[in-house]
Each structure stands twice: as C-alpha cells, then as structure tokens.
Amino acid sequence: MIKKVFCSGIKRSGEIVSLILILFLICGSALAATITVQPGERIQEAIDQARTGDIIEVMSGTYQGTLDIKKEVALMGIDSGEGMPVIDAGSILGSVFMTANNSQISGFRIVNPNGDGIDVTSSHNTISNNTIEACGAAIYLMVSDKNKIVNNNASVRCQGVMGLLSSDGIMLAHSDENIIEGNTASGASMGIYLYYSHNNTILNNAALSNDHGIAIKGSRDNIIQENRAIGSKEEGIGLLNGCSGNTVTKNNVTGNSIGIYLRESNQNTIYLNDFIDNLQNALSSDSENIWHSPEQISYSSAGKSYTGLLGNYWSDYKGNDSDGNGLGDASYSFEYDGQDDHPLMTPSSDLIKPKITHKGMVIG
C-alpha cells in the first residue's frame, strides 16, 4: 500500500481560525505530504493521488510502465539498499512525461531501448542526478522554458532496428532560458542539441563519443561555457543556420573530426577555447564571427604580466611568438573563411587564470 504522511502535531478545527492559520504556516496551504512507493507498487498511482507540493519517494526496485508527472510534485528516487530505482517503460512513446510546471525528478535510472527517456512540455522544472539510457532522446525539452537539467548521465542505447534511428542525448527545441549544467551526454547523434532555442546556459557538460558533440541550430544568445566535447565523429561544437549572439568560451574540444564548425552564423563570440588534436580544428562557411575576448584581459606568460585581447588555442598553430607575450604573431586562418587574430600559444588554462564577468559568466 502506498503510504502518505502529512504534517502532524496540530489538530484540525474548522471553527478556530487561529489553528487553521497555524496549519497553513507549519504544513503549508496544501498540507504537503511525503508519499512512499515500494517495489510492487505503481509510481503513477502515487502521482495520481498526490497534491501540489507533495514529495514522492520511490524505493530501490524496477518499476514498469510510463509516467506522467502531471502535478507539481517532486519525484525522488531513493537508494534503499539495491541502487537507484529503475523505470523501465519499454514504450516507443517515451518513459517519463513532465507536463506540469514546477515539478522535479531526481535519483532514477530510466531505461528505454525503444523510445525517449524524459520528455518535457512544461517550465520551471528540475531534472537532476538521473541516469538515462534511451533510444530516442534521453532528455527532450519541447517549448519548455526556465528548466534546470543538472548532473544527469544521458546516453543513447538502442536495440535491433531501433539503432537505425537518429537519437539525441539532451535536446532543446523552441525552449528558452534553461540551464543545462554538469551533465554527460554520450553515444548520441547530437550529444547536446539546441534547435531554435535562445538564452540558454550550457555549462560544464561533457559531450563524449557522439556523432556531433554540442550542436546549435538557428539559436541566439546562448552561453556555451566550460564544456568538454571529445571524440565526436563530426564536429565537437557546431553553430549552424542562423546562430547569432552566442558566446562560446573556455571549452575543451579534443579529438573530434572537426573542432568547431560554423555555417551561415554570424556575430557569435568565441574565445579562450582549447582546440586540441582534432583532424581539422576549425571550419567556417559563410560566417563572420568574433574570435577573441570582448574586452581586454589581464594574464601572465613566462612570468610576465600582460593585458590584451585573447583568442583561442589551436594545437596545429605554426606561428611564432617573437615578443613572448603568449600570443601568436600571425593570425590562425580557417577553411573557408574567418581567422583568429589573437591565437594563444598554450592552452588557455596555462596562460590565464582571470576572474572576469561577461554576460553573467565568471571566466577562469
């Protein structure tokens, strides 16, 4: 039986106003409860019974079927001795649907070899500390704003003919002002994918062994900072088809076919990134962008202090540094257009340890 525990210790009285006020202050106007789900019970039944603000704690075990988080509740996976609770939907429609605003899901292993992991069509939600193995998108936001996607492990795992499908680790479509932080996305077509989504923050994620690492299409004013894009079959970071106003900084882009690829995208600011041992470090087509810091930065090189505009580190840069200021004397040019006029001679982490705020970011 699903157990529901309310705040207690005060007797209800419909006749005494002061007691009612105390109940609201102590327990909350919705009388928030903690609901416990044990193996053999249904998580969806707990959601259906819950009221706004309730916490649903799910114990270790495997739970079959899809879920619809259609109320403002917190769904929390509890390791009660046998690891994360597992949601195994096995549905081509997806596993978990977040259709209510202001809801949470945390601490689950979500397995779906036939479809999506978590589908979000709402706002102000938090998805954190989950391990998701799906064949569709592991986490998919559609027309969903101001969500937090934090510390999840999102991987694509397909079986049989489902492996022919194109699947993404974390995808945002027409979704704005979300925070994507501290996640790992692997084995996907697109590790992290922004599709016509604006003003998002993509911070400190790892995109590992995907076809495309971090891909941005038709999206504006996003911050792409301190991520790792490693081992992509195509580009580590891509800005395509009308991306503008994005800031790409302090990312480590290593071992991809192309480090960074820009196509028909202008007025993006790209600096203090390390492009290391990619087959081709940069490719730019029909694009005009800013390849250095938006302001002068104080830094040190060979024990001396300098101030200047700083570009990016390119592992195949062949230029010299005749004055020893840590910057190349000649520009680093890309195929087919564009160049970095302030290339770094060493990786940014070796050259600079500043604390500079730009568009809400702290660099360094």
C-alpha positions as CSV (number, residue, x, y, z in Angstrom):
1,M,0.0,0.0,0.0
2,I,1.3,3.4,-0.9
3,K,1.9,5.4,2.3
4,K,1.1,9.1,2.6
5,V,2.4,11.0,5.6
6,F,1.1,14.5,6.3
7,C,2.5,17.2,8.6
8,S,1.1,16.4,12.0
9,G,1.1,17.6,15.6
10,I,-1.8,20.1,15.3
11,K,-5.4,19.1,15.4
12,R,-7.7,20.5,12.7
13,S,-10.5,22.8,13.7
14,G,-12.8,24.3,11.2
15,E,-14.1,26.6,13.9
16,I,-10.9,28.1,15.2
17,V,-9.3,30.4,12.7
18,S,-6.0,30.7,14.5
19,L,-5.5,26.9,14.3
20,I,-6.2,27.0,10.6
21,L,-3.6,29.7,10.2
22,I,-1.1,27.7,12.1
23,L,-1.7,24.7,9.9
24,F,-1.0,26.8,6.8
25,L,2.2,28.2,8.3
26,I,3.6,24.9,9.5
27,C,2.4,22.4,7.0
28,G,1.7,24.7,4.0
29,S,-1.6,25.6,2.5
30,A,-1.6,22.3,0.5
31,L,-0.7,20.2,3.6
32,A,2.3,18.8,1.7
33,A,2.9,15.1,2.2
34,T,5.6,12.6,1.7
35,I,4.4,9.5,-0.3
36,T,6.5,6.4,-0.2
37,V,6.4,3.9,-3.1
38,Q,7.8,0.4,-2.6
39,P,8.6,-2.3,-5.2
40,G,5.4,-3.9,-6.5
41,E,3.5,-0.6,-6.2
42,R,2.8,1.8,-9.0
43,I,4.5,5.2,-9.2
44,Q,1.8,6.6,-11.4
45,E,-0.8,5.8,-8.7
46,A,1.2,7.8,-6.3
47,I,1.3,10.7,-8.7
48,D,-2.4,10.5,-9.3
49,Q,-3.1,10.6,-5.5
50,A,-0.6,13.4,-4.8
51,R,-1.5,17.0,-4.2
52,T,0.5,20.1,-5.2
53,G,3.8,20.2,-3.3
54,D,3.9,16.6,-2.3
55,I,7.1,14.6,-2.3
56,I,7.0,11.1,-3.8
57,E,9.9,8.9,-2.6
58,V,10.4,5.8,-4.7
59,M,12.5,3.0,-3.1
60,S,15.0,0.7,-4.9
61,G,13.5,-1.7,-7.4
62,T,12.3,-1.9,-11.0
63,Y,9.0,-0.2,-12.0
64,Q,7.4,-0.9,-15.3
65,G,5.3,1.5,-17.4
66,T,5.3,5.1,-18.5
67,L,4.9,8.0,-16.1
68,D,3.1,11.3,-16.5
69,I,4.2,13.9,-13.9
70,K,1.1,16.0,-14.4
71,K,1.1,17.7,-11.0
72,E,3.5,20.0,-9.2
73,V,5.3,17.3,-7.2
74,A,8.9,16.1,-6.5
75,L,9.6,12.6,-7.6
76,M,12.7,11.4,-5.7
77,G,14.5,8.1,-6.3
78,I,15.8,6.6,-3.0
79,D,18.6,4.1,-2.9
80,S,17.1,1.9,-0.2
81,G,19.9,-0.7,-0.4
82,E,19.7,-2.0,-4.0
83,G,20.8,1.0,-6.0
84,M,18.8,3.6,-7.9
85,P,15.1,2.7,-8.6
86,V,14.7,1.8,-12.2
87,I,11.9,3.0,-14.5
88,D,11.6,0.6,-17.4
89,A,8.9,1.8,-19.8
90,G,9.7,-0.2,-22.9
91,S,7.4,2.2,-24.9
92,I,8.1,3.8,-28.2
93,L,6.1,6.8,-26.9
94,G,8.7,7.5,-24.1
95,S,9.2,6.8,-20.4
96,V,8.6,9.9,-18.3
97,F,6.5,12.8,-19.4
98,M,6.7,16.1,-17.4
99,T,3.6,18.0,-18.3
100,A,3.2,20.1,-15.1
101,N,5.2,23.2,-14.2
102,N,7.3,23.4,-11.1
103,S,7.9,19.6,-10.8
104,Q,11.1,17.6,-10.1
105,I,12.5,14.2,-10.9
106,S,15.8,13.1,-9.3
107,G,17.7,9.9,-8.5
108,F,16.4,7.4,-11.1
109,R,17.8,5.1,-13.6
110,I,15.5,5.3,-16.7
111,V,15.8,2.6,-19.3
112,N,14.0,2.6,-22.6
113,P,15.6,0.8,-25.6
114,N,12.6,1.7,-27.7
115,G,11.9,5.4,-27.2
116,D,12.7,8.6,-25.2
117,G,13.8,8.9,-21.6
118,I,12.3,12.1,-20.2
119,D,10.0,14.3,-22.4
120,V,9.3,17.8,-21.0
121,T,6.5,20.1,-22.2
122,S,6.4,22.5,-19.3
123,S,8.5,25.0,-17.4
124,H,10.3,25.7,-14.1
125,N,11.1,22.1,-13.6
126,T,14.3,20.4,-12.3
127,I,15.7,17.2,-13.7
128,S,18.8,16.1,-11.7
129,N,21.1,13.2,-10.8
130,N,19.4,10.7,-13.1
131,T,21.0,8.0,-15.3
132,I,19.1,7.7,-18.6
133,E,19.6,5.1,-21.2
134,A,17.2,5.6,-24.1
135,C,16.9,5.0,-27.8
136,G,15.1,8.3,-28.6
137,A,16.2,11.5,-26.9
138,A,17.4,10.8,-23.4
139,I,16.1,14.2,-22.3
140,Y,13.9,16.2,-24.6
141,L,12.5,19.7,-24.0
142,M,9.8,21.0,-26.3
143,V,8.5,24.5,-25.9
144,S,9.7,24.4,-22.3
145,D,11.4,27.4,-20.6
146,K,13.4,28.1,-17.4
147,N,14.1,24.4,-16.5
148,K,17.2,23.1,-14.8
149,I,18.8,20.0,-16.2
150,V,21.7,19.2,-13.8
151,N,24.1,16.3,-13.2
152,N,22.4,13.7,-15.4
153,N,24.1,10.9,-17.3
154,A,22.3,10.8,-20.6
155,S,23.3,8.1,-23.1
156,V,21.7,6.6,-26.2
157,R,21.3,2.8,-26.1
158,C,19.3,1.2,-28.9
159,Q,18.5,-2.4,-29.7
160,G,17.9,-4.1,-33.1
161,V,16.4,-2.0,-35.8
162,M,15.9,0.9,-33.4
163,G,19.6,1.5,-33.7
164,L,18.9,3.0,-37.1
165,L,17.1,5.9,-35.6
166,S,18.7,9.3,-35.0
167,S,18.8,10.0,-31.3
168,D,20.0,12.8,-29.1
169,G,21.4,13.0,-25.6
170,I,19.9,16.3,-24.4
171,M,17.7,18.2,-26.9
172,L,16.0,21.6,-26.6
173,A,13.5,22.6,-29.3
174,H,11.9,26.0,-29.2
175,S,12.9,26.2,-25.5
176,D,14.4,29.3,-23.8
177,E,16.2,30.3,-20.6
178,N,17.1,26.8,-19.5
179,I,20.2,25.8,-17.5
180,I,22.0,22.7,-18.7
181,E,24.8,22.0,-16.3
182,G,27.1,19.2,-15.2
183,N,25.6,16.6,-17.5
184,T,27.2,13.8,-19.5
185,A,25.8,13.0,-23.0
186,S,27.2,10.1,-24.9
187,G,26.6,7.7,-27.8
188,A,24.1,10.0,-29.5
189,S,23.6,11.6,-32.8
190,M,23.7,15.0,-31.1
191,G,25.2,15.0,-27.6
192,I,23.6,18.3,-26.7
193,Y,21.4,19.9,-29.3
194,L,19.7,23.4,-29.3
195,Y,17.1,23.8,-32.0
196,Y,15.8,27.3,-32.4
197,S,16.3,27.8,-28.6
198,H,17.5,31.1,-27.1
199,N,19.1,32.5,-23.9
200,N,20.1,29.1,-22.5
201,T,23.2,28.3,-20.5
202,I,25.2,25.2,-21.4
203,L,27.7,24.9,-18.6
204,N,30.3,22.3,-17.6
205,N,28.9,19.4,-19.5
206,A,30.7,16.5,-21.2
207,A,29.7,15.5,-24.7
208,L,31.6,12.3,-25.3
209,S,31.7,10.0,-28.3
210,N,28.7,11.3,-30.2
211,D,28.2,11.9,-33.9
212,H,28.0,15.7,-33.1
213,G,29.1,16.9,-29.7
214,I,27.3,20.2,-29.0
215,A,25.2,21.3,-31.9
216,I,23.3,24.6,-32.1
217,K,20.9,25.4,-35.0
218,G,19.1,28.7,-35.5
219,S,19.6,29.7,-31.9
220,R,20.5,33.1,-30.4
221,D,22.2,34.4,-27.2
222,N,23.2,31.2,-25.6
223,I,26.2,30.7,-23.4
224,I,28.3,27.7,-24.1
225,Q,31.0,27.6,-21.4
226,E,33.4,25.2,-19.8
227,N,32.2,22.1,-21.6
228,R,34.1,19.2,-22.9
229,A,33.4,18.0,-26.4
230,I,35.5,14.9,-27.1
231,G,35.6,12.1,-29.6
232,S,32.8,13.3,-32.0
233,K,32.6,11.6,-35.4
234,E,31.8,15.0,-36.9
235,E,32.2,18.4,-35.1
236,G,32.8,19.0,-31.4
237,I,30.9,22.3,-31.4
238,G,28.7,23.4,-34.3
239,L,26.8,26.6,-34.9
240,L,24.6,26.3,-37.9
241,N,21.8,28.1,-39.9
242,G,21.4,31.5,-38.4
243,C,23.0,31.2,-35.0
244,S,23.9,34.6,-33.6
245,G,24.8,36.4,-30.4
246,N,26.1,33.1,-28.8
247,T,29.1,33.1,-26.5
248,V,31.4,30.1,-26.7
249,T,34.2,30.2,-24.1
250,K,36.5,28.0,-22.0
251,N,35.5,24.8,-23.7
252,N,37.9,21.9,-24.3
253,V,37.3,20.4,-27.7
254,T,39.6,17.4,-28.3
255,G,39.8,14.5,-30.7
256,N,36.9,15.3,-33.0
257,S,36.8,15.2,-36.8
258,I,36.2,19.0,-36.7
259,G,36.8,21.0,-33.6
260,I,34.3,23.8,-34.3
261,Y,32.1,24.2,-37.4
262,L,30.2,27.4,-38.3
263,R,27.8,27.7,-41.2
264,E,25.7,30.7,-42.0
265,S,26.1,32.0,-38.5
266,N,27.3,35.5,-37.6
267,Q,28.2,37.7,-34.6
268,N,29.0,34.9,-32.2
269,T,31.9,35.5,-29.8
270,I,34.3,32.6,-29.5
271,Y,37.4,32.8,-27.2
272,L,39.6,31.1,-24.6
273,N,38.6,27.7,-26.0
274,D,41.2,24.9,-26.4
275,F,41.0,23.1,-29.8
276,I,43.3,20.1,-29.4
277,D,44.2,17.3,-31.8
278,N,41.1,17.5,-34.0
279,L,41.5,16.3,-37.5
280,Q,40.5,19.8,-38.5
281,N,40.4,22.3,-35.7
282,A,38.0,24.8,-37.4
283,L,35.7,25.1,-40.4
284,S,33.8,28.3,-41.1
285,S,31.5,28.8,-44.1
286,D,29.5,32.0,-44.9
287,S,30.0,33.2,-41.4
288,E,31.5,36.3,-39.7
289,N,32.3,35.9,-36.0
290,I,34.4,37.4,-33.2
291,W,37.3,35.1,-32.4
292,H,38.6,36.9,-29.3
293,S,37.5,38.2,-25.9
294,P,35.0,41.1,-26.0
295,E,37.3,43.1,-23.7
296,Q,41.0,43.1,-22.8
297,I,42.0,40.6,-20.2
298,S,45.0,40.6,-17.8
299,Y,47.1,37.4,-18.0
300,S,50.6,36.1,-17.4
301,S,53.0,34.5,-19.8
302,A,56.5,33.3,-18.9
303,G,56.3,35.0,-15.6
304,K,55.4,38.4,-17.0
305,S,52.0,40.2,-16.8
306,Y,50.2,41.4,-19.9
307,T,46.8,42.8,-20.9
308,G,45.2,42.3,-24.2
309,L,42.5,40.6,-26.3
310,L,42.7,36.9,-26.2
311,G,41.7,34.3,-28.8
312,N,41.7,30.6,-28.7
313,Y,44.3,27.8,-28.5
314,W,44.8,25.8,-31.7
315,S,47.0,22.7,-31.4
316,D,48.1,22.9,-35.0
317,Y,49.1,26.6,-35.0
318,K,52.5,27.0,-36.6
319,G,53.2,30.7,-35.8
320,N,55.8,32.2,-33.6
321,D,55.7,34.4,-30.5
322,S,58.6,36.8,-31.0
323,D,57.8,39.1,-28.1
324,G,57.0,36.3,-25.6
325,N,53.5,37.6,-24.7
326,G,51.9,34.2,-25.1
327,L,50.1,35.2,-28.3
328,G,51.0,34.2,-31.9
329,D,52.4,36.9,-34.1
330,A,50.3,35.8,-37.1
331,S,46.6,35.0,-37.4
332,Y,45.2,31.5,-37.4
333,S,43.1,31.1,-40.5
334,F,40.2,28.7,-41.1
335,E,38.8,27.0,-44.1
336,Y,36.8,28.6,-45.8
337,D,36.5,32.0,-44.1
338,G,37.4,33.6,-40.8
339,Q,40.5,33.9,-38.7
340,D,41.6,34.2,-35.1
341,D,43.9,37.3,-34.9
342,H,44.9,36.6,-31.3
343,P,45.8,32.9,-31.1
344,L,47.1,31.5,-27.8
345,M,50.5,29.8,-27.8
346,T,49.5,27.5,-25.0
347,P,46.1,26.1,-23.7
348,S,44.0,28.8,-22.0
349,S,44.3,27.1,-18.6
350,D,48.1,27.5,-18.7
351,L,48.1,31.1,-19.9
352,I,45.4,32.8,-17.8
353,K,43.6,32.5,-14.5
354,P,41.4,35.6,-14.5
355,K,38.1,36.3,-12.9
356,I,36.1,38.3,-15.4
357,T,32.4,38.7,-15.7
358,H,30.7,38.8,-19.1
359,K,27.0,38.3,-19.6
360,G,26.7,36.8,-16.2
361,M,29.7,34.4,-16.6
362,V,32.8,34.2,-14.5
363,I,35.7,33.3,-16.7
364,G,38.5,31.4,-15.1
